[in-house]
Amino acid sequence: MIHKKHSTGALITGLVTLFGFSIMVIFAVNQDITNFDRTVIAYIQEFETSTLTSIMKFFTFIGSFSAMLVIVLLTSLFLYVVMKHRVEIILLWSVVISTPILNWILKQIFHRARPEFHRLIDICGYSFPSGHAMNAFAFYGILAFLLWRHIPNRTGSTILILFSSLFIVLIGISRVYLGVHYPSDIIGGYFASGFWLTIVVGLFQKYRDKHFEKIKLLKKRDYR
């Protein structure tokens, strides 16, 4: 029953995120969401101050691949030394490495130019979907997944989810605030990353289930 619930939940999540990304693609390609994007950008940039700009630059930095690479190395060390979970390190690195590759492929497909309204930092490359949004969702999402199962109480689990969600949202907002992404780039990035994360985690769960089934069978044979 538990395996069926996990499979059903993963299927629903996968379908929802795929549908959401498809809708964002249609809107972005046909430019049906331009008014929404401009309105949100204008609203967020109304709060521009030197202090807030520094804060947003910080969040955009920790959402970069180079910064996440350092965090991933520290997390891998923690999982290996403290938690003794080597297979989970493979899952972590699989997500972290594959997500930027997927983002690059998607950007080459859609070729959406970045906004030119009011940029606070210089950056090149295509806009849709946002690489920072995808990387943030994938990394903090997989981090929450790996740590959540080992937290014994609901309070700790709730704090972990809130912390991860906050970082994902703030990294996305920072890209809009700094003028280098449309809001639809961010939303599309979240959906794309959510779909990819569902696939990778689903495959991991299947591998773990088969692994535990083999261990149970071997124990039964040993008892006989």
C-alpha positions, -999 to +999 in steps of 0.1 A: +000+000+000+028+024+009+046+018-024+013+024-043+007+057-025+043+068-033+038+059-070+005+076-072+018+107-056+048+108-079+026+103-109+003+132-099+032+155-091+048+146-124+017+153-144+009+186-126+045+199-131+046+188-167+012+205-174+023+237-156+055+238-176+036+232-209+013+261-201+042+284-193+059+274-226+027+282-246+024+316-229+061+325-232+064+314-269+032+332-280+040+362-257+006+360-242+020+366-207+039+398-215+016+421-196+017+399-165+055+398-167+058+436-171+034+443-142+052+419-118+086+433-127+075+469-122+059+460-089+089+442-075+114+469-087+094+496-070+110+485-038+145+491-051+170+503-025+207+499-022+203+476+008+176+454-009+198+452-040+227+439-020+203+413-004+190+402-038+225+400-052+234+377-023+204+354-030+212+354-067+248+344-058+238+314-036+215+303-065+245+302-089+260+269-098+294+278-084+279+286-049+257+255-049+287+234-058+304+244-026+272+237-006+268+203-024+304+194-014+297+202+022+264+183+021+280+153+005+306+153+033+279+154+059+260+125+043+291+104+039+307+110+073+277+116+096+247+099+080+267+071+063+244+073+033+265+068+002+237+060-023+220+093-014+252+112-023+249+097-058+213+109-060+223+144-048+250+147-075+228+133-102+203+160-096+228+188-092+247+179-124+218+170-146+196+200-139+219+227-155+223+204-185+185+201-188+182+239-184+208+245-212+189+222-235+156+239-228+171+274-234+185+263-267+150+251-277+131+282-268+156+310-274+137+336-253+156+369-250+161+384-215+141+415-204+156+449-212+135+470-188+158+479-159+188+456-153+208+459-121+235+433-132+249+424-165+243+389-178+241+371-212+223+341-225+187+331-230+160+337-205+135+308-205+134+288-183+155+304-155+186+285-147+187+299-111+151+289-105+157+254-118+190+249-099+174+263-067+143+242-069+163+210-077+190+215-051+169+227-021+142+202-031+165+172-032+182+184+000+148+186+018+140+151+005+172+136+017+171+152+052+134+152+058+133+114+061+159+115+089+142+142+111+124+125+140+098+152+147+072+172+128+086+205+140+120+199+125+105+186+092+083+218+090+113+241+096+132+222+069+104+226+044+099+262+052+136+270+050+140+252+016+109+269+002+120+303+014+154+300-004+138+287-036+113+316-037+139+343-027+163+332-053+136+333-079+125+368-068+161+380-069+163+373-106+132+393-113+143+422-090+177+424-107+160+426-141+175+395-157+144+373-159+107+375-165+085+361-137+073+335-163+109+324-166+110+317-129+077+299-128+086+278-159+119+270-142+102+258-111+078+236-130+106+221-152+128+214-122+098+199-103+091+175-131+127+165-135+131+161-097+100+138-096+115+116-123+149+113-106+135+107-071+110+082-085+138+062-101+158+064-068+128+052-048+123+022-072+160+013-068+158+015-030+127-006-029+142-033-051+174-032-030+155-037+003+134-065-013+167-083-022+180-078+014+147-093+028+149-123+005+185-129+015+176-127+052+148-152+047+171-176+030+196-172+059+169-180+085+160-212+066 
